[in-house]
Amino acid sequence: MGMGLALDIGGTKIAAALVADDGQLSERQQIVTPRGDAAQLAAALETLVSPFRQRVDFIAVASTGIINHGRLTALNPANLGGLADFPLQECIRSVADLPCVLLNDGQAAAWAEYQALNGECDNALFVTVSTGVGGGIVWNKKLLVGQHGLAGHIGHTSSDPQGPLCGCGRRGCAEGIASGTAIGAATQEWEQPVNAAQVFEMARAGHTPAENIVQRSATSIASLLADMHITLDLDIAILGGSVGLAEGYLQRVKFAQRALPPLYRLPVQAACHRQDSGLLGAAMWARASL
Ligand SMILES: [Zn+2]
C-alpha cells in the first residue's frame, strides 16, 4: 500500500503524520481543533492534508465521535465545538482524491495497542482519558466497530446515576466525572478555577482538594474497567490519553482497584504508543481493509 497519511481528530488537537509500511511515523504535526462550525473544521483538515496529497497512497483517519458511513457525529457535541454532524469522508475526498478509511479514535488506538501485545492475549480493552473518555474493544482478536460505529464508547457508560448531566444528554456518564474536561470543571467552585493540567500539578504538590478530584476520576475509571471486565471477561486493559498517561494517574487507577473484590481487578498498563496510538491504529486498519 506504500505510504499513508494518518490523521487523529481529537477534541483538543488534530494530529497528522506519514505512516510507512513498517509503522514508522514521520513529519508529525499538530494543530488546535477549531472550536467553531463545520467550515472551520473543513478548513483545518484541508491545511493538514493538502501538502501531502501528492506523496501518499491512502488516508487513514481516527476521529473522536461516532463514525458511521463516512459521517462524523459527535456523541458529546461539546467535545467538538458544537459539531453535531460532519461529512468527514466527503471533506477529505474533496481535498485529496485517495482511498480513505475512517475509524473512531478509541477503536483505532485499541487496534494499534492490541497489535503491540504481539498475540499475548485475545481480549483487550483500550481506554483513553483525555478531553473526553473513549475506548475500543478487541474481542476474540477482532476489533469491535459495531454496526453503527458505536462499539467501545465506554465513556458514556454510567458512573453515577445522580452525577452531572453529560454533553451526550445522559446523566452521570464516566466522561462527565473522569475526563480532563470534568477535572477542570470540578474546580469551578474554587476562587480561581484551573484546568486539568494545573489540577494534576497541584495534586502532585500535595493540594488535597486537587488530589481528591484526580482520585475521583481514577476511581471512576477503575469502576469502568471492572464493569467491562465482568461483562466481557477481558485479559487486559490499556490506558491512554493525556490524562490517562499523566504522571501518577495509572497508579491511582490501580489504587482504586484495590478497593474492589479481586475478580474485578482487570490488569491495566499504559499505552505503549503513547499519544500516537490513534494515528498508528488508523493506518494499520486502513492497510488491512483497503
Ligand atoms: Zn455521556
Boltz pocket constraint, residues with backbone or C-beta under 6 A from the ligand:
constraints:
  - pocket:
      binder: B
      contacts: [[A, 76], [A, 155], [A, 156], [A, 166], [A, 167], [A, 168], [A, 169], [A, 170], [A, 173], [A, 175]]
      max_distance: 6.0
